[in-house]
Amino acid sequence: MHAEPSVSPNDSFACMGCSGGGGTWKCTSCFGQPIYCANCCRSLHARTPFHRVEQ
């Protein structure tokens, strides 16, 4: 039996845009649901206002 890894809302991952830490935002509309930091998410989605971004 395997336990699911727990992830708290304060955990962050590597940003797929800049490879830095602080990746806490994901776009459920983008293929693969990539995880971004706030700055990369903002700049990459400036022209896609109808994408669904969540923290």
N, CA, C and O atoms as a Tinker XYZ file with bonds, in Angstrom:
   220  protein
     1  N      0.845000   -1.171000    0.000000    73     2
     2  CA     0.000000    0.000000    0.000000    64     1     3
     3  C      0.889000    1.232000    0.000000    63     2     4     5
     4  O      1.832000    1.314000    0.787000    81     3
     5  N      0.600000    2.198000   -0.878000    73     3     6
     6  CA     1.405000    3.404000   -0.998000    64     5     7
     7  C      0.621000    4.603000   -0.494000    63     6     8     9
     8  O     -0.568000    4.749000   -0.774000    81     7
     9  N      1.299000    5.446000    0.244000    73     7    10
    10  CA     0.674000    6.672000    0.725000    64     9    11
    11  C      0.850000    7.771000   -0.314000    63    10    12    13
    12  O      1.906000    7.886000   -0.935000    81    11
    13  N     -0.180000    8.569000   -0.495000    73    11    14
    14  CA    -0.090000    9.713000   -1.399000    64    13    15
    15  C      0.779000   10.783000   -0.750000    63    14    16    17
    16  O      0.627000   11.055000    0.441000    81    15
    17  N      1.683000   11.393000   -1.505000    73    15    18
    18  CA     2.473000   12.476000   -0.924000    64    17    19
    19  C      1.578000   13.668000   -0.628000    63    18    20    21
    20  O      0.716000   14.024000   -1.431000    81    19
    21  N      1.785000   14.272000    0.516000    73    19    22
    22  CA     0.963000   15.421000    0.870000    64    21    23
    23  C      1.682000   16.700000    0.477000    63    22    24    25
    24  O      2.892000   16.833000    0.659000    81    23
    25  N      0.923000   17.629000   -0.060000    73    23    26
    26  CA     1.466000   18.915000   -0.470000    64    25    27
    27  C      0.625000   19.989000    0.186000    63    26    28    29
    28  O     -0.579000   20.082000   -0.053000    81    27
    29  N      1.259000   20.795000    1.006000    73    27    30
    30  CA     0.533000   21.876000    1.652000    64    29    31
    31  C      0.510000   23.079000    0.728000    63    30    32    33
    32  O      1.344000   23.168000   -0.173000    81    31
    33  N     -0.425000   24.015000    0.922000    73    31    34
    34  CA    -0.497000   25.191000    0.060000    64    33    35
    35  C      0.755000   26.057000    0.101000    63    34    36    37
    36  O      0.973000   26.855000   -0.810000    81    35
    37  N      1.585000   25.920000    1.134000    73    35    38
    38  CA     2.795000   26.723000    1.255000    64    37    39
    39  C      3.977000   26.113000    0.518000    63    38    40    41
    40  O      5.013000   26.765000    0.393000    81    39
    41  N      3.856000   24.879000    0.023000    73    39    42
    42  CA     4.942000   24.241000   -0.711000    64    41    43
    43  C      5.060000   24.881000   -2.094000    63    42    44    45
    44  O      4.063000   25.312000   -2.674000    81    43
    45  N      6.283000   24.939000   -2.612000    73    43    46
    46  CA     6.471000   25.460000   -3.958000    64    45    47
    47  C      7.352000   24.504000   -4.750000    63    46    48    49
    48  O      8.075000   23.686000   -4.182000    81    47
    49  N      7.279000   24.620000   -6.045000    73    47    50
    50  CA     8.005000   23.756000   -6.958000    64    49    51
    51  C      8.863000   24.623000   -7.867000    63    50    52    53
    52  O      8.770000   25.850000   -7.825000    81    51
    53  N      9.687000   24.003000   -8.679000    73    51    54
    54  CA    10.489000   24.750000   -9.640000    64    53    55
    55  C      9.576000   25.317000  -10.723000    63    54    56    57
    56  O      8.697000   24.627000  -11.239000    81    55
    57  N      9.798000   26.569000  -11.050000    73    55    58
    58  CA     9.025000   27.248000  -12.090000    64    57    59
    59  C      9.417000   26.693000  -13.453000    63    58    60    61
    60  O     10.603000   26.549000  -13.748000    81    59
    61  N      8.424000   26.381000  -14.289000    73    59    62
    62  CA     8.689000   25.850000  -15.628000    64    61    63
    63  C      9.155000   26.945000  -16.582000    63    62    64    65
    64  O      9.654000   26.648000  -17.668000    81    63
    65  N      8.996000   28.207000  -16.189000    73    63    66
    66  CA     9.397000   29.312000  -17.047000    64    65    67
    67  C     10.839000   29.731000  -16.843000    63    66    68    69
    68  O     11.592000   29.883000  -17.804000    81    67
    69  N     11.228000   29.919000  -15.571000    73    67    70
    70  CA    12.574000   30.428000  -15.280000    64    69    71
    71  C     13.430000   29.420000  -14.520000    63    70    72    73
    72  O     14.599000   29.693000  -14.244000    81    71
    73  N     12.878000   28.279000  -14.183000    73    71    74
    74  CA    13.553000   27.211000  -13.435000    64    73    75
    75  C     13.931000   27.616000  -12.019000    63    74    76    77
    76  O     14.692000   26.916000  -11.351000    81    75
    77  N     13.409000   28.732000  -11.564000    73    75    78
    78  CA    13.658000   29.164000  -10.197000    64    77    79
    79  C     12.655000   28.538000   -9.251000    63    78    80    81
    80  O     11.749000   27.821000   -9.678000    81    79
    81  N     12.815000   28.806000   -7.975000    73    79    82
    82  CA    11.863000   28.316000   -6.987000    64    81    83
    83  C     10.626000   29.198000   -6.977000    63    82    84    85
    84  O     10.541000   30.169000   -7.728000    81    83
    85  N      9.700000   28.869000   -6.151000    73    83    86
    86  CA     8.505000   29.691000   -6.013000    64    85    87
    87  C      7.407000   29.373000   -6.996000    63    86    88    89
    88  O      6.497000   30.179000   -7.185000    81    87
    89  N      7.470000   28.213000   -7.628000    73    87    90
    90  CA     6.414000   27.835000   -8.558000    64    89    91
    91  C      5.181000   27.388000   -7.804000    63    90    92    93
    92  O      5.110000   26.249000   -7.341000    81    91
    93  N      4.210000   28.278000   -7.678000    73    91    94
    94  CA     2.987000   27.952000   -6.951000    64    93    95
    95  C      1.735000   28.187000   -7.790000    63    94    96    97
    96  O      0.627000   27.941000   -7.315000    81    95
    97  N      1.887000   28.657000   -9.023000    73    95    98
    98  CA     0.749000   28.936000   -9.889000    64    97    99
    99  C      0.718000   27.944000  -11.045000    63    98   100   101
   100  O      1.756000   27.640000  -11.633000    81    99
   101  N     -0.476000   27.435000  -11.373000    73    99   102
   102  CA    -0.597000   26.538000  -12.522000    64   101   103
   103  C     -1.772000   26.969000  -13.381000    63   102   104   105
   104  O     -2.763000   27.516000  -12.898000    81   103
   105  N     -1.626000   26.706000  -14.660000    73   103   106
   106  CA    -2.681000   27.010000  -15.615000    64   105   107
   107  C     -3.340000   25.697000  -16.010000    63   106   108   109
   108  O     -2.699000   24.812000  -16.575000    81   107
   109  N     -4.615000   25.585000  -15.710000    73   107   110
   110  CA    -5.328000   24.357000  -16.042000    64   109   111
   111  C     -5.745000   24.328000  -17.510000    63   110   112   113
   112  O     -6.207000   23.297000  -17.998000    81   111
   113  N     -5.589000   25.442000  -18.216000    73   111   114
   114  CA    -5.917000   25.496000  -19.640000    64   113   115
   115  C     -4.737000   25.118000  -20.524000    63   114   116   117
   116  O     -4.931000   24.644000  -21.643000    81   115
   117  N     -3.528000   25.319000  -20.040000    73   115   118
   118  CA    -2.334000   24.990000  -20.821000    64   117   119
   119  C     -2.095000   23.484000  -20.808000    63   118   120   121
   120  O     -2.398000   22.807000  -19.825000    81   119
   121  N     -1.552000   22.967000  -21.904000    73   119   122
   122  CA    -1.262000   21.546000  -22.009000    64   121   123
   123  C     -0.250000   21.131000  -20.943000    63   122   124   125
   124  O      0.811000   21.746000  -20.837000    81   123
   125  N     -0.550000   20.125000  -20.170000    73   123   126
   126  CA     0.340000   19.618000  -19.137000    64   125   127
   127  C      0.223000   20.333000  -17.810000    63   126   128   129
   128  O      0.890000   19.953000  -16.847000    81   127
   129  N     -0.606000   21.357000  -17.732000    73   127   130
   130  CA    -0.797000   22.148000  -16.521000    64   129   131
   131  C      0.533000   22.536000  -15.876000    63   130   132   133
   132  O      0.816000   22.129000  -14.750000    81   131
   133  N      1.357000   23.326000  -16.587000    73   131   134
   134  CA     2.666000   23.712000  -16.061000    64   133   135
   135  C      2.554000   24.578000  -14.817000    63   134   136   137
   136  O      1.559000   25.274000  -14.612000    81   135
   137  N      3.589000   24.523000  -13.992000    73   135   138
   138  CA     3.640000   25.298000  -12.755000    64   137   139
   139  C      4.630000   26.436000  -12.941000    63   138   140   141
   140  O      5.754000   26.224000  -13.398000    81   139
   141  N      4.206000   27.653000  -12.581000    73   139   142
   142  CA     5.019000   28.847000  -12.747000    64   141   143
   143  C      5.121000   29.640000  -11.449000    63   142   144   145
   144  O      4.301000   29.489000  -10.543000    81   143
   145  N      6.148000   30.489000  -11.378000    73   143   146
   146  CA     6.206000   31.486000  -10.311000    64   145   147
   147  C      5.242000   32.607000  -10.715000    63   146   148   149
   148  O      4.764000   32.633000  -11.848000    81   147
   149  N      4.961000   33.518000   -9.805000    73   147   150
   150  CA     3.991000   34.582000  -10.085000    64   149   151
   151  C      4.421000   35.447000  -11.267000    63   150   152   153
   152  O      3.590000   35.781000  -12.111000    81   151
   153  N      5.695000   35.815000  -11.346000    73   151   154
   154  CA     6.165000   36.683000  -12.431000    64   153   155
   155  C      6.044000   36.013000  -13.793000    63   154   156   157
   156  O      5.552000   36.625000  -14.741000    81   155
   157  N      6.483000   34.770000  -13.902000    73   155   158
   158  CA     6.393000   34.054000  -15.185000    64   157   159
   159  C      4.941000   33.814000  -15.577000    63   158   160   161
   160  O      4.583000   33.959000  -16.746000    81   159
   161  N      4.117000   33.455000  -14.627000    73   159   162
   162  CA     2.708000   33.199000  -14.917000    64   161   163
   163  C      2.049000   34.470000  -15.451000    63   162   164   165
   164  O      1.298000   34.424000  -16.425000    81   163
   165  N      2.331000   35.586000  -14.816000    73   163   166
   166  CA     1.767000   36.864000  -15.239000    64   165   167
   167  C      2.223000   37.225000  -16.656000    63   166   168   169
   168  O      1.406000   37.604000  -17.495000    81   167
   169  N      3.518000   37.105000  -16.916000    73   167   170
   170  CA     4.021000   37.508000  -18.234000    64   169   171
   171  C      3.611000   36.527000  -19.335000    63   170   172   173
   172  O      3.319000   36.951000  -20.453000    81   171
   173  N      3.583000   35.230000  -19.041000    73   171   174
   174  CA     3.219000   34.240000  -20.057000    64   173   175
   175  C      1.727000   34.232000  -20.376000    63   174   176   177
   176  O      1.328000   33.798000  -21.456000    81   175
   177  N      0.902000   34.708000  -19.446000    73   175   178
   178  CA    -0.541000   34.681000  -19.651000    64   177   179
   179  C     -1.138000   36.073000  -19.841000    63   178   180   181
   180  O     -2.353000   36.237000  -19.735000    81   179
   181  N     -0.318000   37.062000  -20.115000    73   179   182
   182  CA    -0.818000   38.420000  -20.320000    64   181   183
   183  C     -1.759000   38.500000  -21.526000    63   182   184   185
   184  O     -2.673000   39.324000  -21.547000    81   183
   185  N     -1.539000   37.659000  -22.511000    73   183   186
   186  CA    -2.362000   37.691000  -23.727000    64   185   187
   187  C     -3.367000   36.546000  -23.808000    63   186   188   189
   188  O     -3.993000   36.337000  -24.848000    81   187
   189  N     -3.519000   35.819000  -22.733000    73   187   190
   190  CA    -4.504000   34.729000  -22.705000    64   189   191
   191  C     -5.404000   34.902000  -21.480000    63   190   192   193
   192  O     -5.332000   34.109000  -20.541000    81   191
   193  N     -6.255000   35.939000  -21.487000    73   191   194
   194  CA    -7.059000   36.254000  -20.299000    64   193   195
   195  C     -8.111000   35.208000  -19.953000    63   194   196   197
   196  O     -8.643000   35.214000  -18.842000    81   195
   197  N     -8.417000   34.313000  -20.883000    73   195   198
   198  CA    -9.446000   33.318000  -20.600000    64   197   199
   199  C     -8.881000   31.991000  -20.100000    63   198   200   201
   200  O     -9.637000   31.050000  -19.859000    81   199
   201  N     -7.568000   31.906000  -19.943000    73   199   202
   202  CA    -6.975000   30.707000  -19.349000    64   201   203
   203  C     -7.305000   30.674000  -17.861000    63   202   204   205
   204  O     -7.471000   31.719000  -17.231000    81   203
   205  N     -7.397000   29.491000  -17.317000    73   203   206
   206  CA    -7.724000   29.324000  -15.896000    64   205   207
   207  C     -6.444000   29.102000  -15.104000    63   206   208   209
   208  O     -5.802000   28.056000  -15.203000    81   207
   209  N     -6.091000   30.105000  -14.323000    73   207   210
   210  CA    -4.877000   30.063000  -13.514000    64   209   211
   211  C     -5.286000   29.951000  -12.055000    63   210   212   213
   212  O     -6.170000   30.670000  -11.590000    81   211
   213  N     -4.638000   29.047000  -11.341000    73   211   214
   214  CA    -4.950000   28.882000   -9.914000    64   213   215
   215  C     -3.682000   28.657000   -9.116000    63   214   216   217
   216  O     -2.662000   28.200000   -9.631000    81   215
   217  N     -3.783000   28.994000   -7.840000    73   215   218
   218  CA    -2.629000   28.850000   -6.949000    64   217   219
   219  C     -2.742000   27.573000   -6.166000    63   218   220
   220  O     -1.867000   27.265000   -5.357000    81   219
